[in-house]
Amino acid sequence: MKQQDEARMKWVGQWAEKRHLFQTLQPRPAIAPDQKSQQNAPAVS
C-alpha cells in the first residue's frame, strides 16, 4: 500500500513539474483561451 502511494506521489510530482515548465515556456494566450486556463489552474497569479 505504501509503495503504491509513493509511486503515485512521484508521478504527480513529475507531472506538476512538466506542467509548470510548459506553462513558463509558452506565453499564456498562445496556449488556450482564458476560460480553459482558469479551469486547469484556478489560483494562478
BELGICOR-V651387 format. One record per pair of residues at least 4 apart in sequence whose ideal C-beta (glycine too) atoms are under 8 Angstrom apart, sorted by sequence separation. I is the first residue (numbers start at 1). J is the second residue. D is the distance in whole Angstrom. If there is no record, write none. Layout:
BEGIN
I;J;D / I;J;D
END
This chain:
BEGIN
1;5;7 / 2;6;6 / 3;7;6 / 4;8;6 / 5;9;6 / 6;10;6 / 7;11;6 / 8;12;6 / 9;13;6 / 10;14;6 / 11;15;6 / 12;16;6 / 13;17;6 / 14;18;6 / 15;19;6 / 16;20;6 / 17;21;6 / 18;22;6 / 19;23;6 / 20;24;6 / 21;25;6 / 22;26;6 / 26;30;6 / 27;31;8 / 32;36;4 / 33;37;7 / 34;38;6 / 35;39;7 / 36;40;6 / 37;41;6 / 38;42;6 / 23;28;7 / 26;31;5 / 32;37;5 / 31;37;7 / 37;44;8 / 23;31;8 / 28;37;6 / 23;41;8 / 23;44;8
END
